[in-house]
Amino acid sequence: MTDPASPDPTRRFFGWLLLIVGVLLMTLCGVCTLFFGGMSIIDIVRTGGHEGEFSSQSILRAAAIIGLPPTFVGVVLIWWGLRLRRRAGTR
């Protein structure tokens, strides 16, 4: 007979899976967004952001629009994976 206090292996597996995918998504998208956003902010401070083919303000907007949603999804997946793993251990 199985111990009712033992964690469910399926929940633990999916918790780890969500956690790993969330960390990868948050890290890759977050670093890219941070790089482009940071470089745009530095260029805006130095030159006003209106020089070159693409303005730094438009690159900053694009980094926020394209990069922040997947980073946020990664954070939510990490939270969900941790929650699944904790719940699996308590049941």
Order of alpha helices (4+ residues) and beta strands (2+ residues): alpha-alpha
